[in-house]
Amino acid sequence: MTNRREMLKTGLAGAALAAGGTAASAQTAPAAGINWRMTSSYPKALDAVYGAGDIFIKAVSDMSGGRLQLQHFAAGELVPGLQALDAVQNGTVECCDTAAFYYVGKDPSFAFGAAVPFGLNTRQQNAWFFQGGGLALFNELLAQYNVIGLPIGNTNAQMAGWFRKEIKTIDDLKGLKIRIGGLAGQVIAKLGAVPQQIAAGDIYPALERGTIDAAEWVGPYDDEKLGFSRVAPYYYYPGWWEGASAILLMINRSKWNELSASDKAIFVGAAHQAHTMTIARYDDVNPAAIKRLIAAGTQLRAFSPEIMDACAKAANELYEEIGAKNPMFKRLHDHMMAYRNEQLLWQQVAEFNYDAYQIRSRGRR
């Protein structure tokens, strides 16, 4: 793995090349063109999250003068959305855009490539991935599955989702059937809820029929498109399981190693562009979307401190249980949480107080 000094110098490029197992200087293959297939875990209708892949693909083509081409396929067009990793791993497609925590059934450590409950916010996750060594460490896990990972976007802090009834106490979670991804489902199961993992396109009918009682997806812009407000009036926050949620490009490791050093650099540069633009897009579109939802009758609700504390306690218990049996999970957890705590020490000083003042005084200026 790239050592920390090299990571600080090279950021994402160093992490990606280290994960690929081939130093840039060793690449001597001619810069031939490619025509890869890229399957997605998302439907095309969700233009922000699916759009991260489109931005990446266009940037790759533009930077290479059209020599490097990728075809983007929505969830279900080639393979089901939740089988994207499998398709890349076995070579059915060359790459995919997905959320790593969809694959916690293979190894709970996959969550660290997307989001973990009470983990990092977007800024902290970027710092951990690109400067703190987190991406290189996560790619050690991906190497076991014949893939490498590059972040190409982030949804930023998410909402806690749509509920058919109010959640006032911990007891209201007991027996609640909720669509929820990643490790969060295991956390709320400790509190008596019944987690369901359902692909984006299947959430609305399940909520409408009452097959599930609640569902989380992303935030106002995406949730409005999926129509959840029509069948569940209460919109809860914060999504403590996704203070940030990375969109990950996974590339077949063998195909990555066939690329020249310059083409790898194009992929890394395009990933950076998509990552930055997708973060900005969500910040741009969510304010208007939340206003439209409230105007249409959505009722915003905050989880009580009692519920937040109980969920945090359950999350910490889960991490201890998994870490006792899974060394990779423990390495990632300990590394990330230590980084989070250092970040919080700094962010509470300047940025938190600046934002808090701006929020308090917004109506007075």
N, C-alpha and C positions, 0 to 999 in steps of 0.2 A: 504493500500500500504506500502511496505517496506520503512522505513524512510531512510533519506539520509545517516546517519551514517552506518546503516546496508548495504546499497547499496555499500558504499565505501569498506566495508569488503568483501562482498560476490560476487560483480559483477553480471555476468549473472545468476549464480545459484540462487542468492537471488531474482533477478527480476523474473525469471521463476517460482520459487516456490511460491513467493508472488502472481503472476498472477494466478497460479493454485488454489489459495485459501486454500491450505493445507500445514501446516508447516511440515518440514521433520520429526520432532520428533513425529508427530502424525501418521506417516505411519507405520502400523504394519502388513500389508498384506504379505503373503508369496511371495517369488520372483518366480512367475510362468513365464513360457515362453509366448511369444506373436508371432503372425504372422499377421502383419498389412499390409494394402495396402496404398501406398503413391502415389497420383496422382500429376502430374507436369503441370505447365503452359507452359513448354518448350518442343520442339522436341528433340529427341535423337541426331540428327545431330549436334546440338549446344553443343558439348561435354564439354565446359567449364562451361556454366551456368547450363545445365542439370547435368553435372558432379558433381556439388556441392552436389546434392542429393545423388549421388552414393557414394561419399566420406563419407558422413554422415552415410549412411546405412552400409557400410563396417566397419566403426569405431564402430558403435553400436554392430554389430555382433561380432567383434573381442574382444571388451571389455567385452562382456557378455558370451564369450565362445560359441557363436552360439545359446544361449538361446533366444535372442531377434532378431527377423527376420522381415524385412520390404521388400515388393515387390514394385519396382519402375515402374510406368506406365507413359509413355510420354503423352503429350497433345493429346487429342482425342481418346486415347485407352480406357479409361473408361468414361471420361467426357470431354467436350471442355475445352481448356486451361484457358479460362477466367471465367470458372465456378468452379474452384478448391476450392475456399473458400466455396461456397454453398455446395459442396459435403462433406466437412469436417464438416461444421456447422450442417448439417442434419444427419450425421452419415453414409452416403453412403460409405465413406472411413474414415480411422482413421486420416490421415494427408496428407499434400500436401507441395510441394515447389513451391513458387510463388513470384510475386512482389506485395506488398501490395497496390501500387497505381492503380492496375487494378480495384480496387473496390471503387474508389472515387465516383462512382454513388450511392453507398449505403450511404457513408459519406465521404466528402472531407478530413476528418481527417486521413483516411487510408494512405494518401500520406506520412505521417511522418514515416511510417514503411519501406519506400523504399527510396524516394527522393522527395524533393520539389525544385522548381526553386530558384536559388540563395541561396541555403541552405548550407549544410555541405560537405566537402570533406571526403574521406574515413577515414583518421586519426581522424578527428573531430567527425565523426559519431560514430566511435568505442568508443571514449571517452564519448560521450553523452549517448550512449546505456548502456555501461558497468560500467561507473563510475559516470556519471552525473544524473542518474535517468531517462533517456529518455525511456529506454525499459520498466521499470515498469509503467511509465505513459502511454505509448502506449498500454500496456497490459490491462489497464483499459478500453480502447476502445474495444479491442478484446473480453474481457469478456462479452460484450453485444451481441456478436455473437457466444458464446459458444466455443470459441477457445482460445489458448494461442499461442504466437509467440516466436521463437528463431531464430536469424540470423544464417545462415549457409553459407554465402558467400557475396561477393560484387564485382560488375563489375569494381569498381574504376571510375574515371572521364570518362565520355563518350564523344563521338563525337556528333556533332549536326546533322549529317546525310547526306543523298544523295539527291541532287537537280538536276532536269533536266535543270534548267537555273541558272544563277548567281543571287545572292541576294546582290545588291549593296546599296540599300536604303530601308527605311521602306516601301515605296510604293510598292516595289517588293514583299512584303508579302501579299498584298491585293488580296484576291481571291485565294490564294495558297492553294491547297488541300494537306495536309500533314498528314501522319501517325505519331501520337505522343501520348504518354501515360500520365497518371496522370494529375496533375493540369496544366502542361505546355500547354495542348491544350486550356484550358480556358484563359491562358495568351495570347497566340498568336491570339486567337479569338478577343481579345480586339484590336489587331492591324490589323484586317481585314482578317486573314488567316482562313481556314476552316479545323479544326482538324478532324482526323479520327482515331478511335481505331480499329486496325486490329491485329489479332494474327500473330505470327512470320511466320508461314508457308504460310500465304496468302499475305504477303507484296510484294514479288517479282512479282507475276502475276498482282497485282494492279498497280505497278509502270511500268511494261512492257506495259500494255494496255493503260496507261495514265489515268486510273481511279483516280490516285493520282499523284501529281506533285513532291512530295518529301516524304522521309521517314527517320525516325531515328530508330535505333535499339540499338546497344551497342557501339561497337568500331571495330577497324581493324580486329581482329581475327574472331569474329562472323560475321561481315558484309561481309568479304571475302567469308566465307562459304555460305552465302545466295545469293551471286552473284550480289549484287546491282550495282557494278561498271559497269556491262554490259549494264545497262539501264539508268543510271544517272551519268554523269561524274564528277559533282562537289561535293566534300566532305568537308563539313563545320565543323568548330570548333570554340569555345568550346561548348559542350552541357550544356548550363547554367542551364538547368532543372535537370541535374543529375551530380553534382560534385562528387557524390558517389551514388550508387544504391544498396541497400541491397537485398539479396535473403533471403526470410523468410520461415522458416518451420512453418506451422500452424498445430496445433494438436487439435483434438477434446477435449474439456475441460473435459468431463466426462471420456474419455479414459485416459487422463493424470492423473486424480485423482485416477484411479485404479492402477497406477504404484506404486511400493514400493519406498521408499526414495532412495535406492541404484540404482534402475533402472532409476529414474529421474536424478540422478547424472551421470549415463552413457549417457543418452540423452544429457545432458548439455555439458559434456566433448566431445562427438562426434560432437556436434554443433560447439564448439570452434575449433576443428580440421578442420572441413570442411570449416569454415569461414576463417581461416588463410591460408589454402592451396589454396582456390579459389582466394583470393586476390593475392597470390603469382603467381598463374597460369596466371592470366590476365597480370600481370606485365612481366611475362616471355615470353608470346606468342605475345603480341601486337607489339613490336619493329620490329620483322621480318615481320609481316603481313603488317604493314604500308609501309615498303620498297617494298614488292612485289606489293602492290596496285599501288604505284607511278610508279614503273617500267613498269607496265601494262597500264599506261596512266591516272590514277586517278589524278584529279587536286585539290589540297588542297586549301581551301579558309578560311580565318578568317572572322568572323562577325566583322563589323566595330564598333568602339566605339559608334557611333550614334545608331546603332541597339541594341547593348548591353544595353545602357542607357534606351532606349525606352522599352525594354523588362523588365528591372528591375523595372521601374516605373509602368508598367502594372501589374507586379507580386505583388508589394506592395499594389496597389489599390485593387487587387483581395483578398488579405489576409484580408484587412480591411473589405471588403464587406462580406466575409464568416464569419469572426470572430464576426461580429455584430449580426449574427443569430445563431451561433453555438459555445456554450461555450467550448466544448471539443476541437474544432479546435483552438480556441483562446488560451486555456491553452497550448496546444502542440506548437503552433506557438511562443508564447511569451517565453516559456521555451527554445525552441531550438534556436531561433534567439539570445537571450541573451547569450546563451552558445557559439554560433558561434562567436559573437563579442569578447568575452573574449579570445577564442582560436586564433583569428586573431591577437590580440594584441601581443601574445607571438610568434606565428609562423612567423610574419614579422621580428622579431629580428634576430633569428639565422637560422632557416631552410630555409626560403625564400632566404636570402642573400647567404647562402651556395650553394643552388641549382642554383641560378642565376649566381654565379661565375662559377660553374662547367659547366653550359650550354654555357656561353660566351667563356670559354677557351677550350672547348672540342677539337676543331680543332687545337689548338696550342700545345697540349701536347701528 
